[in-house]
Amino acid sequence: MAHALTLTTPSDREIAMTRTFDAPRDMVFEAFTRPELIKRWLGVQNGWEMVVCEVDLRIGGTYRYVWRRTDGMEMGMGGTYREIVRPERIVTTESFDQSWYPGSAVGTVTLVERDGVTTLTLTVLYDSREARDLVLQSPMESGVEAGYRQLENVLASLRTEGDGAS
Amino acid sequence: MITSNRLDATFAALADPTRRAILARLATGEASVMELAEPFSMSQPAISKHLKVLERAGLISRGRDAQRRPCRIEAKALEEATDWLENYRRLWEGNFQRLDALLDEMKFSGKRHKRTRKQGGS
């Protein structure tokens, strides 16, 4: 059975995901950093395949991913490795070719192993300064992130109200 | 496909507690500005401001009745916003399920590898 994925917003600038895997963390680390393994799982669904997966795994090294859908549409992203602590931590910058959010972001993967089970936390921290200025005109980041926190409240209250009315 | 501008407006509208309360109230049925202003102990102009934001985000619509202009909730915009979150979650759930399968495979071949090595070494 698949483990539950927890999605949270630890701060106004972050989105965090937590998930456990029944495998030692060095294996999870490999799956996150070796191109032939990344291509097997990252973003390859609903007709998307990864056609470019280049990884230069050293601090200051870059990575580049490009996905292509069956209809030919492409989506690309990439960035730089800022920290690499095998097998427990990877910090990268990330930006999409056609970005839907302002500025770039920093992704942090942490891997904690206990009894052969690995807990993965993936945090994405959005670029503050540039983002903040853009947010004033188009409330994308703060809106979306507040949305994560608030949408559940709204839906919960709507559900309660709905139940009460029926 | 929804435009990101529309989503921005939706999420921005949802970020405010008064507006969420208004939506929750409207979920029980339509209401006029006056009826909405009452429980929030806010002035009608203040409520009207919130209603404009909600209306721009497509979360509510206003009736034509010039006097009363009742507000009603538009479930579709809310669903679209939820869908977007759901898509994000689904994308990562999909990713991680494939990662599960890959790790199982790695464990299996790792064990086989170790066994072969052990056998080779003994």
Interface residues (C-beta under 8 A of the other chain):
Chain A: A2 H3 L5 L7 M17 R19 F21 D22 A23 M27 V28 E30 A31 L37 R40 W41 L42 G43 V44 Q45 W100 S138 P139 M140 S142 G143 V144 A146 G147 Y148 Q150 L151 N153 V154 L155 S157 L158 E161 G162 G164 A165
Chain B: S4 N5 L7 D8 T10 F11 A12 L14 A15 R20 L23 A24 A27 T28 G29 L78 A81 T82 L85 Y88 R89 L91 W92 E93 G94 N95 F96 Q97 R98 L99 D100 A101 L102 L103 D104 M106 K107 G110
